[in-house]
Amino acid sequence: MESLWRKQTGKIKPSESIPQSSIRESHWDVVVVGAGMAGILTAYHLKKQGKRVLVVEANTIASGQTERTTAKITSQHGLKYARLIKTIGEQMAKLYAQANELAIAQYAGIIKEKKIDCRFERVDAYLYSLETEENLKEEAKAANRLGIHAEFVTETELPFDVKGAVRFQNQAQFSPLEFVKAVAVELNILEHTMVTEVKDHWVITDKGILTADDIVLATHYPMRNVPGFYFLRQHQERSYVLALSGAEPIKNMYLGIDEDGLSFRQAGEYLLLGGSSHRTGRAYGRKISSKKECGGAYEHLREMKQLYFPETKEVAHWSAQDCMPHDGIPFIGRFSAYTPHLYVATGFQKWGMTTSMIAARLLCDEICGKENPYQEVFSPQRLLVRAGSKDFLKDAAVSVAGLTKGIFTKKRCSHMGCVLKWNPDTHSFDCPCHGSRFDEDGKLLDNPAKTDIS
Ligand SMILES: Cc1cc2nc3c(=O)[nH]c(=O)nc-3n(C[C@H](O)[C@H](O)[C@H](O)COP(=O)(O)OP(=O)(O)OC[C@H]3O[C@@H](n4cnc5c(N)ncnc54)[C@H](O)[C@@H]3O)c2cc1C
């Protein structure tokens, strides 16, 4: 089913200033691979710096995770700051917080300057719990230490009592595809062109070969395995969303921190209710109809709808996934020490609105040879095994298991050959190791795989 954003905005057409056929086999200052929020914003900033930029997109503009987001623009990324202070220290954690706060202001700046009608609203963001207040108090304290105005509260506008909540003031929400549409119209974008390989200055696509001084992989999950080894440094997690009509509107944005916590925000006349997160390739954890079949992600959300908003009607539902780096910090910068002209933006951990803006500014500065204060925090060259070493080992074990299971019998992923799992909620075959997805007929839905399966 289409997301609410796609229903509202429809298809975003690329600018017709350069005919698609004439772009092939040309040279560019920068080729950006992927026309999601990260790719579009990166191209936008590079163009502003006078670069000749081409965005190459396998499908259509914003047809990846960006069209299925909930589009909260916030520096509140779950229980983040107390953890970051412990793992990377106060100075670096402060830079993470600053970069995200700045990203909110930069959205506001672009929207104002270009007069984009994308329902951008300043609202507060809350983390809440039905079970505990300690973590939340600690998080509020940590965020304040890092310069974010946060407070612990016990009252919210949600239709249930909470043990506590942390409020970050002056965050934002918007309609993401209206924003993308307004920005994309100025850019050169080549749709329906799959990049199959990037090497030195070459961008090899299924329609021909392009060259560029610099190349940015904004493909959500990097399309190259080595060097970089991103498949060892993150896994993918899927979540589900219902859009409801007829609910009493809420003013602010909410995220539950308990197991199976829910997400809420208002989108015009609709309430978005999200949750049921699970690792991609491991179906949501409740058994339904038979012993073997897992699923029930949407059923769980529908039960929550009935419990808290019984008077409402579901008008849309959708799901998406994102890359979860083990140390809780996205990878933005040079792809590897051995690829001087190749850049990457990945590991957005379901906070890709602010992170796309950070990535765009940071990559633009790196490519233009300018200093950027946030380079070190997000550097992909940081240690492979840092704070998340336990997760690293867990992921490596999942990959080995995925490769060795069901050697002759099961459907296998075209990325690295892992055994796929059926997800009854999305009617897809999903990879538990790296998160690629395929429809019932084996057609590729989500990367890092680049080809269909039989
Ligand atoms: C349920 C859910 C809710 C979320 N809500 C929020 C939220 O409220 N706030 C927030 O900040 N973040 C949120 N996120 C995260 C956010 O939506 C994503 O991080 C963000 O949209 C990712 O943008 P992207 O440009 O990196 O990826 P995408 O939008 O996936 O774009 C990547 C593009 O690259 C293209 N591509 C891939 N491989 C190739 C190739 N080989 N050749 C050419 N093109 C290629 C794809 O087709 C795709 O269009 C949420 C995530 C989920 C799962």
The ligand as an SDF file (V2000), in Angstrom:
LIG
                    3D

 53 58  0  0  0  0  0  0  0  0999 V2000
    9.2610    3.1080    9.7390 C   0  0  0  0  0  0  0  0  0  0  0  0
   10.3140    4.1590    9.6720 C   0  0  0  0  0  0  0  0  0  0  0  0
   10.0430    5.4290   10.1190 C   0  0  0  0  0  0  0  0  0  0  0  0
   11.0190    6.4190   10.0490 C   0  0  0  0  0  0  0  0  0  0  0  0
   10.7460    7.6560   10.5320 N   0  0  0  0  0  0  0  0  0  0  0  0
   11.7120    8.5830   10.5810 C   0  0  0  0  0  0  0  0  0  0  0  0
   11.4700    9.8440   11.1830 C   0  0  0  0  0  0  0  0  0  0  0  0
   10.3970   10.1140   11.7050 O   0  0  0  0  0  0  0  0  0  0  0  0
   12.4750   10.7410   11.1870 N   0  0  0  0  0  0  0  0  0  0  0  0
   13.7080   10.4550   10.6540 C   0  0  0  0  0  0  0  0  0  0  0  0
   14.6110   11.2920   10.7330 O   0  0  0  0  0  0  0  0  0  0  0  0
   13.9470    9.2760   10.0390 N   0  0  0  0  0  0  0  0  0  0  0  0
   12.9870    8.3430   10.0020 C   0  0  0  0  0  0  0  0  0  0  0  0
   13.2250    7.1410    9.4120 N   0  0  0  0  0  0  0  0  0  0  0  0
   14.4770    6.9400    8.6680 C   0  0  0  0  0  0  0  0  0  0  0  0
   14.4550    7.6130    7.2950 C   0  0  0  0  0  0  0  0  0  0  0  0
   13.2220    7.4120    6.6590 O   0  0  0  0  0  0  0  0  0  0  0  0
   15.5760    7.0480    6.4330 C   0  0  0  0  0  0  0  0  0  0  0  0
   16.7720    7.0510    7.1850 O   0  0  0  0  0  0  0  0  0  0  0  0
   15.8130    7.8750    5.1790 C   0  0  0  0  0  0  0  0  0  0  0  0
   14.6110    8.0040    4.4590 O   0  0  0  0  0  0  0  0  0  0  0  0
   16.8830    7.2380    4.3280 C   0  0  0  0  0  0  0  0  0  0  0  0
   17.0950    8.0580    3.2180 O   0  0  0  0  0  0  0  0  0  0  0  0
   18.1850    7.6300    2.1640 P   0  0  0  0  0  0  0  0  0  0  0  0
   18.2340    8.6780    1.1250 O   0  0  0  0  0  0  0  0  0  0  0  0
   19.4440    7.2640    2.8630 O   0  0  0  0  0  0  0  0  0  0  0  0
   17.6470    6.2470    1.5810 O   0  0  0  0  0  0  0  0  0  0  0  0
   16.4700    5.9400    0.4920 P   0  0  0  0  0  0  0  0  0  0  0  0
   15.3270    6.8580    0.6410 O   0  0  0  0  0  0  0  0  0  0  0  0
   16.2160    4.4950    0.6040 O   0  0  0  0  0  0  0  0  0  0  0  0
   17.2020    6.2980   -0.8550 O   0  0  0  0  0  0  0  0  0  0  0  0
   18.1840    5.4630   -1.4460 C   0  0  0  0  0  0  0  0  0  0  0  0
   17.9150    5.4270   -2.9340 C   0  0  0  0  0  0  0  0  0  0  0  0
   19.0110    4.7750   -3.5680 O   0  0  0  0  0  0  0  0  0  0  0  0
   18.5010    4.0230   -4.6470 C   0  0  0  0  0  0  0  0  0  0  0  0
   19.4770    2.9930   -4.9640 N   0  0  0  0  0  0  0  0  0  0  0  0
   19.8680    1.9630   -4.1700 C   0  0  0  0  0  0  0  0  0  0  0  0
   20.7980    1.2210   -4.7900 N   0  0  0  0  0  0  0  0  0  0  0  0
   21.0070    1.8140   -5.9950 C   0  0  0  0  0  0  0  0  0  0  0  0
   21.8610    1.5080   -7.0930 C   0  0  0  0  0  0  0  0  0  0  0  0
   22.7010    0.4650   -7.0820 N   0  0  0  0  0  0  0  0  0  0  0  0
   21.8140    2.3190   -8.1980 N   0  0  0  0  0  0  0  0  0  0  0  0
   20.9970    3.3900   -8.2290 C   0  0  0  0  0  0  0  0  0  0  0  0
   20.1580    3.7160   -7.2070 N   0  0  0  0  0  0  0  0  0  0  0  0
   20.1750    2.9380   -6.1100 C   0  0  0  0  0  0  0  0  0  0  0  0
   17.1890    3.4680   -4.1180 C   0  0  0  0  0  0  0  0  0  0  0  0
   16.3280    3.1070   -5.1760 O   0  0  0  0  0  0  0  0  0  0  0  0
   16.6610    4.6290   -3.2870 C   0  0  0  0  0  0  0  0  0  0  0  0
   15.7880    5.4500   -4.0230 O   0  0  0  0  0  0  0  0  0  0  0  0
   12.2900    6.1280    9.4930 C   0  0  0  0  0  0  0  0  0  0  0  0
   12.5790    4.8420    9.0510 C   0  0  0  0  0  0  0  0  0  0  0  0
   11.6240    3.8570    9.1630 C   0  0  0  0  0  0  0  0  0  0  0  0
   11.9860    2.4720    8.7780 C   0  0  0  0  0  0  0  0  0  0  0  0
  1  2  1  0
  2  3  1  0
  2 52  2  0
  3  4  2  0
  4  5  1  0
  4 50  1  0
  5  6  2  0
  6  7  1  0
  6 13  1  0
  7  8  2  0
  7  9  1  0
  9 10  1  0
 10 11  2  0
 10 12  1  0
 12 13  2  0
 13 14  1  0
 14 15  1  0
 14 50  1  0
 15 16  1  0
 16 17  1  0
 16 18  1  0
 18 19  1  0
 18 20  1  0
 20 21  1  0
 20 22  1  0
 22 23  1  0
 23 24  1  0
 24 25  2  0
 24 26  1  0
 24 27  1  0
 27 28  1  0
 28 29  2  0
 28 30  1  0
 28 31  1  0
 31 32  1  0
 32 33  1  0
 33 34  1  0
 33 48  1  0
 34 35  1  0
 35 36  1  0
 35 46  1  0
 36 37  1  0
 36 45  1  0
 37 38  2  0
 38 39  1  0
 39 40  1  0
 39 45  2  0
 40 41  1  0
 40 42  2  0
 42 43  1  0
 43 44  2  0
 44 45  1  0
 46 47  1  0
 46 48  1  0
 48 49  1  0
 50 51  2  0
 51 52  1  0
 52 53  1  0
M  END
$$$$
